[in-house]
């Protein structure tokens, strides 16, 4: 395994992001809300998914599940979840350009 510009490369796989300093970026905030989310990387679409824990089993049967957040960048999902403290309603407001309430 070789480290290169914040990514790890293993033989015969694509580079994976590594976000090592998330707790340092938000030192005074609880990250407990992240326990309600499951993260999955799809190597074919080169896309991360943040899945609410209560809809995790549905994720595997319904790609278009509206509760799943997707991004090519894991940090985008982590920042969105942090801004909304994991609250799905607040996330919807942010995505729709209404800001966090």
TORSEFI-218221 format. One record per residue (C-alpha): residue in one letter; x, z, y negated. Coordinates in pm, whole numbers. Layout:
N
<'A', <X, Z, Y>>
...
***
This chain:
101
<'X', <0, 0, 0>>
<'X', <142, -88, -339>>
<'X', <33, 37, -680>>
<'X', <-1, -229, -947>>
<'X', <-159, -185, -1293>>
<'X', <-402, 88, -1192>>
<'X', <-510, -83, -870>>
<'X', <-412, -36, -511>>
<'X', <-353, -337, -288>>
<'X', <-364, -313, 86>>
<'X', <-285, -603, 318>>
<'X', <-573, -850, 363>>
<'X', <-805, -678, 115>>
<'X', <-884, -729, -248>>
<'X', <-759, -484, -513>>
<'X', <-969, -171, -562>>
<'X', <-1003, 15, -891>>
<'X', <-888, 370, -901>>
<'X', <-1029, 595, -1169>>
<'X', <-809, 902, -1159>>
<'X', <-866, 1063, -1499>>
<'X', <-1245, 1082, -1524>>
<'X', <-1248, 1462, -1542>>
<'X', <-977, 1450, -1808>>
<'X', <-1185, 1206, -2014>>
<'X', <-1479, 1450, -2017>>
<'X', <-1311, 1793, -1979>>
<'X', <-1584, 2010, -2132>>
<'X', <-1877, 1858, -1950>>
<'X', <-2014, 1930, -1607>>
<'X', <-1995, 1635, -1372>>
<'X', <-2251, 1787, -1136>>
<'X', <-2501, 1507, -1206>>
<'X', <-2272, 1268, -1018>>
<'X', <-2367, 1439, -690>>
<'X', <-2707, 1266, -719>>
<'X', <-2544, 922, -706>>
<'X', <-2370, 730, -427>>
<'X', <-2118, 456, -504>>
<'X', <-2067, 145, -292>>
<'X', <-1836, -152, -341>>
<'X', <-1950, -493, -218>>
<'X', <-1633, -697, -152>>
<'X', <-1825, -1024, -120>>
<'X', <-1988, -997, -462>>
<'X', <-1691, -802, -605>>
<'X', <-1939, -558, -750>>
<'X', <-1990, -180, -759>>
<'X', <-2330, -21, -707>>
<'X', <-2438, 324, -823>>
<'X', <-2730, 426, -604>>
<'X', <-2957, 724, -669>>
<'X', <-2926, 949, -366>>
<'X', <-3305, 955, -312>>
<'X', <-3315, 574, -274>>
<'X', <-2992, 536, -75>>
<'X', <-3158, 422, 250>>
<'X', <-3369, 167, 59>>
<'X', <-3051, 17, -89>>
<'X', <-2955, -134, 245>>
<'X', <-3296, -303, 287>>
<'X', <-3370, -420, -66>>
<'X', <-3087, -577, -269>>
<'X', <-3310, -607, -574>>
<'X', <-3395, -235, -579>>
<'X', <-3446, -162, -949>>
<'X', <-3305, 190, -925>>
<'X', <-2956, 62, -832>>
<'X', <-2706, 10, -1113>>
<'X', <-2449, -268, -1062>>
<'X', <-2128, -363, -1236>>
<'X', <-1802, -538, -1162>>
<'X', <-1629, -236, -1316>>
<'X', <-1667, 113, -1170>>
<'X', <-1575, 267, -1505>>
<'X', <-1879, 102, -1667>>
<'X', <-2107, 277, -1417>>
<'X', <-1930, 611, -1460>>
<'X', <-1954, 590, -1840>>
<'X', <-2324, 498, -1825>>
<'X', <-2398, 786, -1589>>
<'X', <-2201, 1022, -1812>>
<'X', <-2387, 915, -2128>>
<'X', <-2720, 972, -1953>>
<'X', <-2607, 1277, -1752>>
<'X', <-2735, 1091, -1447>>
<'X', <-3096, 1078, -1574>>
<'X', <-3257, 750, -1461>>
<'X', <-3506, 745, -1752>>
<'X', <-3228, 784, -2009>>
<'X', <-3025, 515, -1831>>
<'X', <-3321, 277, -1860>>
<'X', <-3344, 346, -2236>>
<'X', <-2971, 282, -2279>>
<'X', <-2984, -42, -2079>>
<'X', <-3283, -163, -2281>>
<'X', <-3095, -95, -2605>>
<'X', <-3313, 199, -2705>>
<'X', <-3026, 450, -2693>>
<'X', <-3031, 788, -2523>>
<'X', <-3314, 1022, -2613>>
***
